[in-house]
Every structure is written in structure tokens, then in C-alpha cells.
Amino acid sequence: MTTRSIKSLQIGMHWFPERAGGLDRMYYSLVGALPGAGVEVRGVVAGSPRVAEDTGGAINGFGPASQSLPLRLMAARRALRREIRRHRPDVISSHFALYTFPGLDVTRGIPQVSHFQGPWADESQVEGADSLGQRMKRYLEQSVYERSSRLIVLSNAFGQILTSRYGIPPERVRVVPGCVNVEQFNLPMSPADARLKLQLPQGRPIVLAVRRLVRRMGLEDLIDAVALLKKRVPDVLLLIAGKGRLEGELQRRIDEAGLSDNVKLLGFVPDAHLAALYRAATISVVPTVALEGFGLITVESLASGTPVLVTPVGGLPEAVAGLSQDLVLPSTGASAIADGLAAALRGALRLPDAEACYAYARENFDNAVIAKRVAQVYEEAIAERVH
């Protein structure tokens, strides 16, 4: 707990109830938990007037994310200037470089902490962005990170990206993992009850992947893995929850491999059903092939009592290794995923039970736990400015 209240201005991307995404979910969780750690929260995001209504005016939407980029940047700048004039904060907390950049002049003189959720420019390149767009994103990021006296990363893996690719001195970097409301995922129902509620088959082993349907998530490998796994576990059922531009391509891959009985694309699953879906699964899997800073879904799954297998990419091993090293696959690719899932589903791999998964998530990643750690970093940044 902090010794005095810290006034923070939290710059986010979108408001999670309006736009679903990992960064938005973490922002939403954190701003809800920070007051309990002695941090007053005000914030700005791309969003509608409903954001202010939902938060009693604490978080304000400066306009829809569908607006043109120049209009959004001007609106973000106006919102930041207004907030600083009315409620001058002790610390600026940047969760998204794009909306922080246009206000760098109006935030000058206030300690700044950046939450580094991933190399935005590099992620765009993986998804096929043009080189000019990538260079602009890198410039924006670099400008915001250089201004920050402290930078919070989700894992040591992303800390290394920040120091090697952006030239940020290691002494300014702090590792604080992502957070979830663990109780929200700890449903008072058995896996059988969850399957009944969601109309899922009771007798089949269910593998769950909750992912955006984009290139770096490794979903192509996962579908190919099920083709291999089906020979050993014929009744396996893979459920992929999420939406994205690869939906049509992934569905064709499923159909062409003759896996329509074994792989189902669920589309977007609302928050109200997500915890039940995790609980219904035998095991979750995160098959990422590039640029994964933490993998919030790993913690969501564990908080639901469901073990999760991850590829050895980015911060994924750090998220689960404290529970069991066996949850980290030896490599990416279809064969490694198929072997790992086969071992898990056939009992050859010892998986932590539901209570161990839940306890690990609660002790290490619950909102209240992470909010206290973030508050300590804010205090560091403020104290450095004072001295």
C-alpha cells in the first residue's frame, strides 16, 4: 500500500466493454484495482460518451475508434490537455503510445511511466503492414518510451526487446505481469456443469484456444496439430474462441483437412460466457509463434482451474513456469503441439489440478496483487522527479 494517494492519468487504447482486446482488458482490470492500492485514477481512451457514464466521469472517451487517425490524435491531445488543466496528475501512465504521443508537449514536466504491452511496429510487420506505416509506429513508440522515467513490461522477454530494440536503459525497466480479476473466473460450477450450460459434449476431451484470429497467434499450427492428434485421440475437440481477419482462411484449413468434427471456430465469446468456457475445457493451449509478452489468456485459464500448455515464445514460459515447467512445450509447430496435447490428454503428462491452478493465479496475478506492484513503480518515478 502506498503511503499517500497518487493522482494518475491513465492513457489507454479502448474501453474494454466497448472493444475487446488483451491490452484493453488489462487496462480495464488495472484502473479498477489501482484505487485499492492508493492510486487515484483518471483516464482517456478512444471511446464513446458511455465510458464516462460507466466510470462516474473518471475515464473519458475522446471519440470513436472508427474516426480517422488525424481526428483521433487531435481529440486525444485535447482530452489530455483538458485533464491536465483540471486535474494535474502526479504521474502520467501510458498504456498506448499512439494516444500518448500527441500530448507529449502538454504532459512535459510530469513523471511518465509507460506500460509496454509489446512492440507495436513489429507486431504490425508480422501482420503485413507496409514499411512506412511500420516506421511511423516505431517513431511514435520511441518518442514516448524515451520520455518515460520508468517502463513496465509484462515479462523479462519483453524487457529485453525494450532494451535491445528501443535502446531503453535496463535500470528504467520494471517487470510486472498482467492482471485479471481471478474471482471472476472462479465459477462455482464443475466442468460437467459448464459443458451442460454451454451445450458442449460431456464425454469428449476439449482443447480450448482463446485468441485473435491473426497471423502470429499460431492457429494454423494448432489446426495442423489436431490433424496429427486425431490419430492418437480420435474424439478430441478443439474450440477456438475469437475473431479476426484469418477466420475464412482458418475455416478452409479445417474443412480441407477433414477436421470439421474436431475443430470449431466459435467467433467472439462474450465475457459472460468466457469463464464457463475455460471451466468446460480439459486443457487450454496458447500456440503463439511470435511476439507474446505475457499471454493474459494463460492466467484466465488458470484462474478458471484449467491447466494451459504454451509454446516457448516471449513471456509465455514466465507466466506458467512457476506452476509447472511441464506446461511449456519444447518448441512451436504442429508436431510439438500435437505431442504435448496427446501426453496431457492421455495422462502421460502430469498436469496441475484445478485448485493448484487457481491458487497460483490468485497469488501471482490477481488485480489487487498487481496493482500494488504498479503503484510502487509510480512512486519510484515520482520520487526520481522530486530528487
C-alpha positions in Angstrom: 0.0 0.0 0.0 1.3 3.4 -0.9 1.9 5.9 2.0 -0.1 8.7 0.3 -2.6 8.9 -2.5 -1.1 9.2 -6.0 -3.1 11.0 -8.7 -2.6 9.2 -12.0 -3.7 9.9 -15.6 -4.1 6.6 -17.4 -3.9 6.8 -21.2 -5.4 3.7 -22.7 -6.4 2.4 -26.2 -10.1 1.5 -26.0 -12.6 0.9 -23.1 -12.8 -2.9 -22.7 -16.6 -3.2 -22.6 -16.7 -1.4 -26.0 -13.8 -3.1 -27.7 -12.4 -6.5 -26.7 -8.6 -7.0 -26.7 -5.8 -8.1 -24.4 -4.4 -4.6 -23.9 -7.9 -3.2 -23.3 -8.8 -5.9 -20.8 -5.6 -5.3 -18.9 -6.2 -1.5 -18.8 -9.7 -2.1 -17.6 -8.6 -4.5 -14.9 -5.8 -2.3 -13.7 -7.7 1.0 -13.5 -10.4 -0.8 -11.5 -7.8 -2.1 -9.0 -5.4 0.8 -8.6 -7.6 2.8 -6.2 -7.3 -0.1 -3.7 -3.5 0.4 -3.9 -3.7 4.1 -3.1 -3.7 5.4 -6.7 -6.5 7.8 -7.8 -7.4 7.1 -11.4 -8.5 9.4 -14.2 -8.0 8.4 -17.8 -8.7 8.9 -21.5 -9.4 6.3 -24.2 -10.8 6.2 -27.7 -14.4 5.6 -26.9 -18.0 6.9 -26.7 -19.7 9.1 -24.0 -20.7 5.8 -22.4 -17.2 5.5 -21.0 -17.7 8.5 -18.7 -21.1 7.3 -17.7 -19.7 3.8 -16.8 -16.9 5.3 -14.6 -18.6 8.3 -13.0 -16.5 10.6 -15.2 -13.1 9.1 -14.1 -12.4 7.8 -17.6 -13.4 9.8 -20.7 -13.8 8.6 -24.3 -12.4 11.3 -26.6 -14.2 9.9 -29.7 -14.9 6.7 -31.5 -12.0 4.4 -32.6 -13.7 4.4 -36.1 -12.7 8.1 -36.6 -9.9 8.9 -39.0 -6.5 8.8 -37.4 -5.8 12.6 -37.6 -9.1 13.3 -35.9 -8.4 10.8 -33.2 -4.9 12.2 -32.5 -6.3 15.7 -32.2 -9.0 14.6 -29.9 -6.6 12.7 -27.8 -4.4 15.8 -27.5 -7.4 18.0 -26.5 -8.5 15.4 -23.9 -5.0 15.2 -22.4 -4.7 19.0 -22.2 -8.2 19.3 -20.6 -7.4 16.6 -18.0 -4.1 18.1 -17.0 -5.5 21.6 -16.7 -8.4 20.4 -14.5 -6.8 17.5 -12.5 -3.0 17.9 -12.7 -1.7 14.3 -12.0 1.4 13.2 -10.1 2.1 10.7 -12.8 1.2 10.0 -16.5 0.6 6.3 -17.1 0.8 5.5 -20.8 -0.7 2.2 -22.0 -0.7 3.0 -25.7 1.9 5.1 -27.4 -0.3 6.3 -30.2 -2.6 8.3 -28.0 0.2 9.5 -25.7 2.4 10.9 -28.4 0.2 13.9 -29.5 0.2 15.2 -25.9 3.9 14.9 -25.2 4.3 18.6 -25.0 1.3 19.1 -22.7 2.5 16.4 -20.3 6.0 17.8 -20.1 7.2 18.1 -16.6 5.0 15.3 -15.2 6.7 12.0 -14.4 5.7 9.4 -17.0 5.5 5.6 -16.8 4.9 3.6 -19.9 3.2 0.1 -19.8 5.0 -1.7 -22.6 2.5 -4.2 -23.9 4.5 -5.2 -26.9 6.5 -3.8 -29.9 3.6 -2.3 -31.8 5.6 -1.6 -35.0 7.0 -5.2 -35.1 3.5 -6.7 -34.5 2.2 -4.7 -37.5 5.1 -6.0 -39.6 4.2 -9.6 -38.7 0.6 -8.9 -39.8 1.8 -7.5 -43.1 1.8 -3.7 -42.6 3.7 -1.5 -45.1 7.2 -0.3 -44.2 6.2 3.4 -44.0 3.5 2.6 -41.5 5.8 0.5 -39.5 8.5 3.2 -39.4 5.9 5.8 -38.2 4.8 3.5 -35.4 8.4 2.9 -34.3 9.0 6.6 -34.2 5.9 7.2 -32.1 6.8 4.4 -29.7 10.4 5.6 -29.4 9.4 9.1 -28.6 7.0 8.0 -25.8 9.4 5.5 -24.3 12.3 7.9 -24.2 10.2 10.4 -22.3 9.3 7.7 -19.6 11.4 7.5 -16.5 10.1 4.0 -15.8 8.7 1.4 -18.2 6.7 -1.6 -17.0 7.0 -4.7 -19.1 4.9 -7.9 -18.8 7.9 -10.3 -18.8 11.7 -10.4 -18.9 11.4 -11.4 -22.6 9.7 -8.1 -23.4 12.2 -6.2 -21.2 14.9 -7.5 -23.5 13.0 -6.2 -26.5 12.7 -2.8 -24.9 16.4 -2.5 -24.2 17.7 -4.0 -27.4 15.3 -2.6 -30.0 14.4 0.7 -28.4 17.7 1.4 -26.5 16.0 1.9 -23.2 18.4 1.6 -20.2 17.7 -1.6 -18.2 17.7 0.4 -15.0 14.5 2.1 -16.1 12.6 -1.2 -16.8 10.4 -3.0 -14.2 8.8 -6.4 -14.8 5.1 -6.5 -13.6 3.0 -9.2 -15.2 -0.6 -8.8 -16.4 -3.5 -9.0 -14.1 -7.0 -10.5 -14.1 -10.0 -10.4 -11.7 -9.3 -14.0 -10.5 -12.6 -14.3 -8.7 -14.5 -13.6 -11.9 -13.1 -16.8 -13.4 -13.5 -18.9 -10.3 -17.0 -20.1 -11.1 -19.0 -22.3 -8.6 -19.6 -25.0 -11.2 -17.9 -28.2 -12.3 -16.6 -28.8 -15.8 -19.6 -31.0 -16.4 -22.0 -28.2 -15.3 -20.1 -25.8 -17.5 -20.4 -28.1 -20.5 -24.1 -28.5 -19.8 -24.6 -24.7 -19.7 -22.7 -24.2 -23.0 -24.2 -27.3 -24.7 -20.9 -28.9 -25.2 -20.4 -32.7 -25.3 -19.7 -34.3 -21.9 -17.6 -37.3 -23.0 -15.0 -35.7 -25.3 -11.6 -34.2 -24.4 -11.9 -30.4 -25.1 -8.9 -28.3 -26.0 -9.6 -24.5 -25.9 -7.7 -21.7 -27.6 -8.8 -18.1 -26.9 -7.0 -15.9 -29.5 -7.5 -13.1 -32.0 -7.5 -14.8 -35.4 -4.3 -13.2 -36.7 -1.1 -14.4 -38.1 1.3 -14.5 -35.1 -1.1 -16.5 -32.9 0.0 -19.9 -34.3 -3.6 -21.0 -35.0 -2.5 -22.6 -38.4 -0.1 -24.8 -36.4 -2.8 -25.6 -33.9 -5.2 -26.8 -36.6 -2.5 -28.9 -38.2 -1.6 -30.3 -34.8 -5.2 -31.5 -34.4 -4.9 -33.4 -37.7 -1.9 -35.3 -36.1 -3.5 -35.6 -32.7 -6.7 -37.1 -34.1 -4.8 -40.3 -34.9 -4.0 -40.7 -31.2 -7.1 -39.1 -29.6 -9.8 -39.6 -32.2 -12.6 -37.8 -30.3 -10.6 -34.6 -29.5 -12.5 -31.4 -29.9 -10.6 -28.1 -30.4 -12.6 -24.9 -29.7 -11.1 -21.6 -31.0 -12.7 -18.6 -29.5 -12.0 -15.2 -31.0 -12.5 -13.2 -34.2 -10.1 -11.7 -36.8 -9.1 -11.5 -40.4 -8.0 -15.1 -40.7 -11.4 -16.6 -40.0 -12.2 -17.6 -43.6 -8.7 -18.9 -44.1 -8.7 -21.0 -40.9 -12.2 -22.4 -41.7 -10.9 -23.5 -45.2 -7.9 -25.2 -43.5 -10.3 -27.1 -41.2 -12.5 -28.2 -44.0 -9.7 -29.2 -46.3 -8.1 -31.3 -43.5 -11.4 -33.1 -42.8 -11.5 -31.7 -39.3 -15.0 -30.2 -39.2 -16.0 -32.7 -36.4 -12.8 -31.9 -34.4 -12.3 -28.2 -34.7 -14.9 -25.5 -34.2 -14.5 -21.7 -34.7 -16.7 -20.1 -32.0 -16.2 -16.5 -33.0 -16.3 -13.8 -30.3 -17.3 -15.2 -26.9 -18.7 -12.5 -24.6 -17.2 -12.1 -21.2 -20.3 -13.5 -19.5 -19.6 -17.0 -21.1 -15.8 -16.9 -21.2 -15.2 -18.2 -17.6 -17.6 -21.1 -18.2 -15.8 -21.9 -21.5 -12.5 -22.2 -19.7 -14.0 -24.3 -17.0 -15.6 -26.6 -19.6 -12.2 -27.3 -21.3 -10.0 -30.2 -20.4 -6.9 -28.1 -21.2 -6.2 -24.7 -22.8 -3.4 -24.1 -25.3 -1.5 -20.9 -26.4 0.3 -21.8 -29.7 1.8 -18.3 -30.4 4.7 -18.2 -32.9 5.9 -14.6 -32.3 5.8 -11.5 -30.0 3.9 -12.7 -27.0 4.7 -10.5 -24.0 2.7 -12.4 -21.4 -0.5 -14.1 -22.7 -3.3 -12.9 -20.5 -5.3 -16.0 -21.5 -2.8 -18.2 -19.7 -3.8 -16.6 -16.4 -7.6 -16.5 -17.3 -7.4 -20.3 -17.9 -5.5 -21.0 -14.6 -7.9 -18.8 -12.7 -10.7 -21.0 -14.0 -8.9 -24.1 -12.8 -7.9 -25.2 -16.2 -4.2 -26.0 -17.0 -2.7 -24.4 -20.1 0.1 -25.5 -22.4 2.1 -22.8 -24.0 4.8 -22.5 -26.7 8.2 -21.3 -25.6 7.7 -17.8 -27.1 8.3 -14.4 -25.4 6.9 -14.2 -21.9 4.7 -17.3 -22.1 7.1 -19.6 -20.2 7.5 -17.0 -17.5 3.7 -16.9 -17.0 3.4 -20.6 -16.2 6.9 -21.9 -15.2 6.3 -21.1 -11.5 3.4 -23.6 -11.5 4.9 -26.3 -13.7 7.7 -26.4 -16.3 5.8 -29.2 -17.9 3.3 -26.7 -19.2 5.9 -25.2 -21.6 6.1 -27.1 -24.9 9.6 -27.8 -26.2 9.0 -25.8 -29.4 6.5 -24.2 -31.7 5.0 -26.1 -34.6 2.3 -28.6 -35.2 4.2 -31.8 -34.1 5.3 -30.3 -30.8 1.8 -29.1 -30.0 0.3 -32.4 -31.0 2.8 -34.4 -28.9 2.2 -32.1 -25.9 -1.6 -32.3 -26.1 -1.5 -36.1 -26.6 0.6 -36.5 -23.5 -1.7 -34.3 -21.5 -5.0 -35.9 -22.7 -3.7 -39.4 -22.3 -2.3 -38.9 -18.8 1.4 -39.2 -19.7 2.0 -35.5 -18.7 1.3 -34.6 -15.1 -0.9 -31.6 -15.1 -1.6 -29.4 -12.0 -5.1 -29.8 -10.6 -7.8 -27.2 -10.6 -7.0 -25.9 -7.1 -3.3 -25.6 -7.8 -4.1 -23.6 -11.0 -6.5 -21.3 -9.2 -4.2 -20.7 -6.2 -1.2 -19.9 -8.5 -3.3 -17.3 -10.4 -4.7 -15.8 -7.3 -1.3 -15.4 -5.5 0.6 -14.1 -8.5 -1.7 -12.3 -11.0 -4.9 -11.1 -9.2 -5.8 -7.5 -9.8 -5.0 -6.4 -6.2 -1.6 -8.0 -6.2 -0.5 -6.4 -9.5 -2.0 -3.0 -8.6 0.3 -2.8 -5.6 3.3 -3.5 -7.7 2.3 -1.0 -10.3 1.8 1.6 -7.6 5.4 1.1 -6.3 6.7 1.8 -9.8 4.7 5.0 -10.0 6.1 6.0 -6.6 9.6 5.4 -8.0 9.0 7.7 -11.0 7.6 10.5 -8.8 10.4 10.2 -6.2 13.0 10.4 -9.0 11.4 13.6 -10.4 11.5 15.1 -6.8 15.2 14.4 -6.4 
